[in-house]
Amino acid sequence: MLCRRLRYSLVPLVLIAALALLVLRSRLGIGSPSAELLRAWFRTPEIRPTLISRLAEPCPNAPFLLPSEGFVGFLYADPTAPYTPFAPHTGIDIFGDGAPGTVPVYAAYDGYLTRLPEWRSTVIIRHPSDPLQPERQIWTYYTHMASENGVQSYIVDDFPPGTSEKFVKRGTLLGYQGLYSGAPYRIGLHVHFSIVLSAPDGSFRNETHIGNTLDPSPYLGFNVDARRQPTLPVRCGS
């Protein structure tokens, strides 16, 4: 009887220990193939040219253009802090080498652009027909295109707040990488890009939940899924 009680009492402790280990792994970047290179990107700027992906055109047989030039540092489903295994990264972060407001961000694919009135640094593009599954609608999402304090937007003047359903072609200039996060922590210069599923009513779903997003890998033509240990820096076909 005593052994049984001890066994049951140990179960919560084991679960707590497992949870702590997962959180510790995420904080240290263990399990993310990009964590060490991302630290090097910020600590050793002279290595940046070796990490940058420069793709002026989509990869062969891939529909989407990589929307900006830079190091694809945070990956899809990445558990590196501030993300966790329970709330991993929902897209990719492309870190540009330049001053805020100078590294261009382009539309990944043809579609209809919206910028809600309250969006300082963000646009989203509706794609009525997913190029990989034409029967469904998807969205692409681009954010952090503003100064650190959010006062200066780096989105181009063609897309002022309140823009709705404005058609853009793949490669259209949307804005420039920035530092605005809307959160208490600071971020490095980058643009966050994700592919978002439609809700039943045709609107876009909440991009912060990974279940509402898609792995960008097949759309871009290279592996950016942290769970599949991609080769970095990303290259077509890798």
Residue frames relative to the residue before (quaternion, step in Angstrom):
aa qw qx qy qz dx dy dz
M 1.0000 0.0000 0.0000 0.0000 0.00 0.00 0.00
L 0.6606 0.5107 -0.2982 0.4624 3.55 0.99 -0.95
C 0.6400 0.5317 -0.3226 0.4513 3.60 0.98 -0.85
R 0.6422 0.5287 -0.3233 0.4511 3.54 1.00 -0.86
R 0.6534 0.5149 -0.3109 0.4598 3.57 0.97 -0.88
L 0.6471 0.5170 -0.3177 0.4616 3.55 0.99 -0.86
R 0.6392 0.5352 -0.3225 0.4482 3.56 1.00 -0.89
Y 0.6818 0.4797 -0.2871 0.4718 3.58 0.92 -0.90
S 0.6613 0.5151 -0.3163 0.4443 3.58 1.00 -0.76
L 0.6413 0.5370 -0.3210 0.4443 3.56 1.18 -0.53
V 0.5303 0.6635 -0.4061 0.3371 3.59 1.15 -0.53
P 0.6782 0.4704 -0.3254 0.4614 3.66 0.77 -0.85
L 0.6381 0.5347 -0.3348 0.4414 3.58 1.03 -0.76
V 0.6410 0.5177 -0.3194 0.4681 3.57 1.01 -0.79
L 0.6564 0.5085 -0.3104 0.4628 3.56 0.97 -0.85
I 0.6448 0.5123 -0.3176 0.4700 3.58 0.99 -0.83
A 0.6514 0.5137 -0.3163 0.4603 3.59 0.97 -0.85
A 0.6487 0.5162 -0.3161 0.4614 3.58 0.99 -0.83
L 0.6428 0.5171 -0.3137 0.4701 3.55 1.01 -0.85
A 0.6547 0.5159 -0.3129 0.4553 3.58 0.93 -0.90
L 0.6404 0.5268 -0.3198 0.4584 3.57 1.02 -0.79
L 0.6503 0.5108 -0.3176 0.4641 3.57 0.96 -0.83
V 0.6582 0.4977 -0.3093 0.4726 3.57 0.95 -0.87
L 0.6429 0.5210 -0.3208 0.4608 3.59 0.98 -0.86
R 0.6327 0.5273 -0.3281 0.4626 3.59 0.97 -0.83
S 0.6735 0.4885 -0.3082 0.4613 3.58 0.90 -0.85
R 0.6492 0.5256 -0.3202 0.4471 3.59 1.01 -0.83
L 0.7234 0.4223 -0.2370 0.4921 3.58 1.01 -0.78
G 0.4859 -0.6757 0.4346 0.3442 3.58 1.23 -0.18
I 0.3726 0.7312 -0.4958 0.2839 3.58 1.25 0.23
G 0.7668 0.3258 -0.2519 0.4923 3.54 -0.87 0.92
S 0.6641 0.4404 -0.3141 0.5161 3.59 1.24 -0.18
P 0.3833 -0.7490 0.4865 0.2354 3.61 -0.64 1.01
S 0.6811 0.5114 -0.2899 0.4366 3.59 1.21 -0.34
A 0.4900 0.7213 -0.4197 0.2517 3.59 1.17 -0.48
E 0.6945 0.4710 -0.2899 0.4601 3.60 0.79 -0.97
L 0.6730 0.4872 -0.3004 0.4685 3.59 0.93 -0.85
L 0.6252 0.5350 -0.3439 0.4525 3.58 1.05 -0.68
R 0.6271 0.5116 -0.3353 0.4822 3.58 1.02 -0.72
A 0.6554 0.5105 -0.3097 0.4626 3.58 0.98 -0.85
W 0.5869 0.5889 -0.3655 0.4185 3.60 1.06 -0.72
F 0.7499 0.3923 -0.2128 0.4884 3.58 0.90 -0.89
R 0.7214 0.4517 -0.2570 0.4577 3.60 1.02 -0.71
T 0.7897 0.2013 -0.0861 0.5731 3.59 1.13 -0.65
P 0.1654 -0.8516 0.4883 0.0952 3.60 0.41 1.21
E 0.6009 0.5976 -0.3714 0.3792 3.62 1.08 -0.57
I 0.6564 0.5020 -0.3315 0.4552 3.61 1.17 -0.34
R 0.4225 0.7581 -0.4398 0.2310 3.59 1.22 -0.25
P 0.6374 0.5416 -0.3667 0.4073 3.66 0.83 -0.75
T 0.6579 0.5165 -0.3176 0.4467 3.61 1.11 -0.57
L 0.7078 0.4603 -0.2526 0.4727 3.59 1.24 -0.39
I 0.5731 0.6364 -0.3661 0.3640 3.58 1.24 -0.35
S 0.2428 -0.7249 0.6276 0.1474 3.55 -1.09 0.84
R 0.0657 -0.7939 0.6044 -0.0074 3.56 -0.70 1.15
L 0.1275 0.8003 -0.5660 0.1514 3.56 -0.33 1.26
A 0.1802 -0.8142 0.5466 0.0763 3.56 -0.15 1.28
E 0.7589 0.2130 -0.1238 0.6028 3.57 1.27 -0.43
P 0.6108 -0.5377 0.4078 0.4141 3.61 -1.17 0.40
C 0.5793 -0.5540 0.4592 0.3830 3.56 -1.23 0.44
P 0.6445 -0.5190 0.3752 0.4177 3.63 -1.14 0.48
N 0.8530 0.0955 -0.1244 0.4977 3.56 -0.96 1.00
A 0.5859 0.5283 -0.3927 0.4727 3.61 1.21 0.42
P 0.4202 -0.7468 0.4531 0.2458 3.63 -0.83 0.88
F 0.7428 0.4356 -0.2228 0.4569 3.58 1.05 -0.76
L 0.3817 -0.6668 0.5978 0.2287 3.49 -1.26 0.66
L 0.4598 -0.6097 0.5482 0.3411 3.60 -1.03 0.69
P 0.3960 -0.8073 0.3763 0.2232 3.60 -0.35 1.20
S 0.8016 0.1005 -0.0779 0.5842 3.60 1.18 -0.15
E 0.4687 -0.6516 0.5190 0.2939 3.53 -1.28 0.41
G 0.4668 0.6730 -0.4845 0.3073 3.56 -0.90 0.88
F 0.6446 -0.4905 0.4091 0.4202 3.53 -1.32 -0.29
V 0.2947 -0.7280 0.5913 0.1830 3.57 -0.71 1.08
G 0.0721 -0.8682 0.4904 -0.0229 3.53 0.11 1.38
F 0.7420 0.2421 -0.1631 0.6035 3.57 0.58 -1.07
L 0.2487 -0.7964 0.5442 0.0878 3.54 -0.82 1.11
Y 0.6398 -0.4883 0.4112 0.4280 3.53 -1.33 0.07
A 0.8280 0.1180 -0.1508 0.5271 3.57 -0.95 0.99
D 0.3207 0.7622 -0.4946 0.2674 3.58 1.21 0.50
P 0.2697 -0.7935 0.5232 0.1545 3.63 -0.81 0.95
T 0.4036 0.7388 -0.4661 0.2720 3.59 1.27 0.01
A 0.5706 -0.6039 0.4355 0.3465 3.59 -1.02 0.84
P 0.5036 -0.1102 -0.8564 -0.0293 1.56 -2.12 1.38
Y 0.5212 0.6169 -0.4268 0.4070 3.62 1.25 0.22
T 0.2323 -0.7591 0.5930 0.1344 3.57 -1.28 0.26
P 0.6613 -0.4796 0.3675 0.4446 3.59 -1.25 0.13
F 0.6817 0.4818 -0.2849 0.4711 3.59 1.17 -0.53
A 0.7669 0.1269 -0.0837 0.6235 3.58 1.25 -0.40
P 0.0058 0.8514 -0.5238 0.0282 3.59 0.48 1.19
H 0.6937 -0.4653 0.3601 0.4155 3.52 -1.36 0.21
T 0.3296 -0.8028 0.4771 0.1389 3.57 -0.86 0.99
G 0.7768 0.1883 -0.1409 0.5842 3.59 1.23 0.12
I 0.5197 -0.5705 0.4682 0.4303 3.56 -0.99 -0.86
D 0.2494 -0.7296 0.6148 0.1658 3.55 -1.23 0.60
I 0.1552 -0.7807 0.6030 0.0528 3.55 -0.79 1.10
F 0.1864 -0.8090 0.5542 0.0598 3.57 -0.49 1.25
G 0.2222 -0.8045 0.5424 0.0965 3.55 -0.54 1.20
D 0.3729 -0.7017 0.5653 0.2216 3.53 -1.25 0.57
G 0.5657 0.5642 -0.4143 0.4359 3.57 -0.07 1.29
A 0.6435 -0.4983 0.4016 0.4200 3.53 -1.32 -0.12
P 0.6263 -0.5240 0.4003 0.4159 3.61 -1.16 0.45
G 0.8112 0.2558 -0.2049 0.4842 3.53 -0.98 0.90
T 0.6719 0.5019 -0.3049 0.4513 3.62 1.22 0.29
V 0.6730 0.4732 -0.3038 0.4805 3.62 1.17 -0.42
P 0.3700 -0.7905 0.4382 0.2147 3.61 -0.31 1.23
V 0.1764 -0.7317 0.6506 0.1010 3.51 -1.32 0.62
Y 0.1262 -0.8224 0.5545 0.0129 3.58 -0.77 1.09
A 0.5819 -0.5527 0.4600 0.3800 3.56 -1.27 0.40
A 0.4216 -0.7307 0.4849 0.2309 3.56 -0.86 0.98
Y 0.8042 0.0072 0.0642 0.5909 3.58 1.11 -0.65
D 0.6369 -0.5267 0.3961 0.4002 3.59 -1.23 0.48
G 0.3224 0.7504 -0.5424 0.1969 3.57 -1.02 0.74
Y 0.5667 -0.5967 0.4729 0.3150 3.53 -1.39 -0.22
L 0.2550 -0.8281 0.4912 0.0891 3.52 -0.40 1.32
T 0.0569 -0.7633 0.6433 0.0184 3.53 -1.15 0.84
R 0.0207 -0.7459 0.6652 0.0277 3.52 -1.19 0.75
L 0.3441 -0.7627 0.5092 0.2014 3.56 -0.38 1.21
P 0.6599 -0.5548 0.3254 0.3883 3.62 -1.06 0.65
E 0.7317 0.4324 -0.2404 0.4689 3.60 1.02 -0.74
W 0.5381 0.6459 -0.4012 0.3638 3.61 1.23 -0.11
R 0.2407 -0.7918 0.5509 0.1077 3.57 -0.58 1.20
S 0.8383 0.2017 -0.0282 0.5057 3.56 0.93 -0.94
T 0.6918 0.5196 -0.2108 0.4550 3.55 1.32 -0.08
V 0.0210 0.7336 -0.6779 -0.0421 3.51 -1.29 0.61
I 0.1469 -0.7602 0.6236 0.1081 3.55 -1.28 0.40
I 0.1975 -0.7912 0.5730 0.0814 3.55 -1.02 0.84
R 0.2903 -0.7560 0.5677 0.1482 3.54 -0.85 1.04
H 0.1157 -0.7714 0.6247 0.0355 3.55 -0.93 1.00
P 0.3458 -0.8002 0.4448 0.2055 3.62 -0.09 1.27
S 0.7896 0.1643 -0.0860 0.5849 3.57 1.14 -0.61
D 0.3790 -0.7223 0.5417 0.2031 3.54 -0.51 1.24
P 0.4259 -0.7320 0.4570 0.2717 3.65 -0.61 1.01
L 0.7003 0.4336 -0.2746 0.4961 3.60 1.19 -0.37
Q 0.7597 0.0991 -0.0851 0.6370 3.58 1.27 -0.42
P 0.2205 -0.8614 0.4373 0.1349 3.60 0.39 1.24
E 0.6204 0.5712 -0.3557 0.4028 3.61 1.12 -0.41
R 0.7409 0.3723 -0.2373 0.5061 3.61 1.15 -0.22
Q 0.4089 -0.6801 0.5589 0.2404 3.52 -1.34 0.46
I 0.0384 -0.7804 0.6238 0.0214 3.57 -1.09 0.75
W 0.2922 -0.7290 0.5923 0.1800 3.54 -1.37 0.17
T 0.1790 -0.7290 0.6354 0.1810 3.57 -1.25 0.39
Y 0.2220 -0.8018 0.5544 0.0222 3.51 -0.98 1.07
Y 0.0553 -0.7970 0.6004 -0.0359 3.58 -0.87 1.03
T 0.1229 0.8246 -0.5425 0.1032 3.61 -0.67 0.99
H 0.6708 0.4662 -0.4280 0.3867 3.55 -1.49 0.25
M 0.4696 0.6872 -0.4400 0.3372 3.62 1.19 0.33
A 0.5851 0.5135 -0.4172 0.4689 3.57 0.49 1.27
S 0.6453 -0.4996 0.4045 0.4128 3.55 -1.33 0.25
E 0.7022 -0.4968 0.3039 0.4095 3.56 -1.22 0.47
N 0.7316 0.4026 -0.2380 0.4959 3.60 1.00 -0.78
G 0.5156 -0.6821 0.3888 0.3431 3.58 1.28 0.01
V 0.4757 0.6956 -0.4356 0.3164 3.60 1.23 -0.04
Q 0.7807 0.2611 -0.1366 0.5511 3.57 0.94 -0.89
S 0.2472 -0.7585 0.5866 0.1394 3.57 -0.67 1.10
Y 0.2715 -0.7546 0.5757 0.1592 3.54 -1.11 0.74
I 0.4175 0.6607 -0.4969 0.3772 3.59 1.22 0.35
V 0.5164 -0.6680 0.4305 0.3192 3.60 -0.88 0.88
D 0.6520 -0.5717 0.3500 0.3544 3.55 -1.20 0.65
D 0.5419 0.6349 -0.3989 0.3796 3.61 1.20 -0.38
F 0.7733 0.2903 -0.1384 0.5464 3.59 1.21 -0.51
P 0.0096 -0.8295 0.5580 -0.0202 3.62 0.43 1.18
P 0.6716 -0.4574 0.3634 0.4558 3.61 -1.22 0.23
G 0.7469 0.3490 -0.2841 0.4895 3.55 -0.91 0.95
T 0.4263 0.6869 -0.4773 0.3444 3.60 1.25 0.00
S 0.0057 -0.8140 0.5799 -0.0330 3.57 -0.91 0.92
E 0.8779 -0.0311 0.0018 0.4779 3.54 -0.94 1.01
K 0.3022 0.7377 -0.5394 0.2711 3.58 0.87 0.96
F 0.4019 -0.7430 0.4796 0.2375 3.58 -0.61 1.11
V 0.0029 -0.7732 0.6338 -0.0191 3.55 -1.03 0.92
K 0.3919 -0.6964 0.5523 0.2375 3.53 -1.18 0.64
R 0.6220 -0.4945 0.4357 0.4227 3.55 -1.25 0.35
G 0.7768 0.3095 -0.2463 0.4900 3.57 -0.89 0.95
T 0.4476 0.6738 -0.4658 0.3586 3.61 1.25 0.00
L 0.4490 -0.6779 0.5103 0.2801 3.58 -0.95 0.87
L 0.1969 -0.8008 0.5604 0.0761 3.57 -0.74 1.12
G 0.7376 -0.2861 0.2428 0.5614 3.56 1.01 -0.80
Y 0.4991 -0.6365 0.5059 0.2997 3.53 -1.26 -0.56
Q 0.6105 -0.5752 0.4043 0.3647 3.54 -1.14 0.67
G 0.0584 -0.8174 0.5731 -0.0031 3.54 -1.10 0.78
L 0.5482 -0.6295 0.4745 0.2795 3.51 -1.38 -0.29
Y 0.5076 0.6842 -0.4120 0.3231 3.59 1.25 -0.07
S 0.0846 -0.8139 0.5744 0.0222 3.57 -0.82 1.03
G 0.3252 -0.7463 0.5139 0.2707 3.58 1.11 -0.59
A 0.6365 0.4911 -0.3083 0.5086 3.56 1.33 0.26
P 0.6333 -0.5678 0.3608 0.3825 3.62 -1.18 0.36
Y 0.6751 0.4718 -0.3055 0.4778 3.62 1.18 -0.39
R 0.4797 -0.6618 0.5004 0.2853 3.57 -1.21 0.57
I 0.1872 -0.7660 0.6047 0.1122 3.55 -1.21 0.55
G 0.4956 -0.6185 0.5097 0.3348 3.54 -1.29 0.32
L 0.6680 -0.4951 0.3706 0.4139 3.55 -1.26 0.38
H 0.3447 0.7256 -0.5457 0.2385 3.58 -0.73 1.04
V 0.2771 -0.6789 0.6258 0.2661 3.50 -1.42 -0.12
H 0.2817 -0.7268 0.6024 0.1719 3.54 -1.06 0.83
F 0.0581 -0.7958 0.6024 -0.0224 3.55 -0.86 1.06
S 0.0995 0.7921 -0.5981 0.0703 3.57 -0.92 0.91
I 0.3444 -0.6907 0.5959 0.2218 3.51 -1.35 0.37
V 0.1307 -0.8384 0.5290 -0.0149 3.53 -0.54 1.28
L 0.4226 -0.7048 0.5161 0.2413 3.55 -1.00 0.86
S 0.4814 -0.6447 0.5103 0.3038 3.57 -1.25 0.47
A 0.4486 -0.6270 0.5648 0.2944 3.52 -1.26 0.56
P 0.6993 -0.4705 0.3133 0.4376 3.63 -1.18 0.27
D 0.6988 0.4561 -0.2807 0.4741 3.61 1.09 -0.62
G 0.6172 -0.5840 0.3314 0.4102 3.60 1.29 0.12
S 0.5475 0.5954 -0.4073 0.4240 3.59 1.26 -0.11
F 0.5591 -0.5959 0.4406 0.3716 3.59 -1.25 0.20
R 0.4543 -0.6843 0.5075 0.2606 3.54 -1.13 0.71
N 0.6703 -0.4852 0.3795 0.4137 3.55 -1.35 0.19
E 0.3621 -0.7873 0.4677 0.1739 3.55 -0.43 1.26
T 0.6204 0.5857 -0.3508 0.3860 3.61 1.13 -0.42
H 0.6553 0.4544 -0.3116 0.5167 3.61 1.28 -0.11
I 0.4525 -0.7326 0.4301 0.2713 3.57 -0.56 1.14
G 0.6027 0.5747 -0.3584 0.4218 3.60 1.12 -0.51
N 0.6633 0.4829 -0.2955 0.4893 3.57 1.28 -0.30
T 0.6935 0.4485 -0.2594 0.5006 3.58 1.29 0.02
L 0.3558 -0.7142 0.5639 0.2130 3.53 -1.36 0.22
D 0.5545 -0.5697 0.4894 0.3584 3.54 -1.23 0.55
P 0.3601 -0.7698 0.4800 0.2178 3.64 -0.58 1.04
S 0.4271 0.7611 -0.4370 0.2175 3.62 1.20 -0.40
P 0.7381 0.4080 -0.2794 0.4590 3.66 0.60 -0.96
Y 0.6322 0.5339 -0.3356 0.4502 3.58 1.16 -0.46
L 0.7317 0.4153 -0.2198 0.4937 3.57 1.14 -0.68
G 0.4626 -0.7081 0.4305 0.3152 3.60 1.18 -0.43
F 0.7436 0.2373 -0.2255 0.5830 3.58 1.21 0.49
N 0.5808 -0.6262 0.4131 0.3160 3.55 -1.22 0.59
V 0.0479 0.7855 -0.6149 0.0504 3.58 -0.77 1.08
D 0.4608 0.6704 -0.4468 0.3724 3.60 1.22 0.41
A 0.4097 -0.7470 0.4691 0.2326 3.59 -0.46 1.23
R 0.6321 0.5555 -0.3349 0.4239 3.59 1.12 -0.56
R 0.7255 0.4010 -0.2271 0.5112 3.59 1.23 -0.37
Q 0.4532 -0.7446 0.4149 0.2609 3.56 1.22 0.61
P 0.0062 -0.8403 0.5418 -0.0145 3.60 0.49 1.13
T 0.4889 -0.6174 0.5290 0.3162 3.52 -1.33 0.40
L 0.0963 -0.8056 0.5841 0.0210 3.59 -0.81 1.02
P 0.4996 -0.2015 -0.8418 0.0353 1.48 -2.05 1.49
V 0.5973 -0.6018 0.3906 0.3585 3.56 -1.12 0.64
R 0.0322 -0.7672 0.6404 -0.0160 3.51 -1.13 0.82
C 0.6486 -0.5156 0.3755 0.4154 3.59 -1.15 0.51
G 0.8337 0.2073 -0.1759 0.4807 3.54 -0.96 0.97
S 0.5544 0.6281 -0.3998 0.3719 3.60 1.22 -0.13
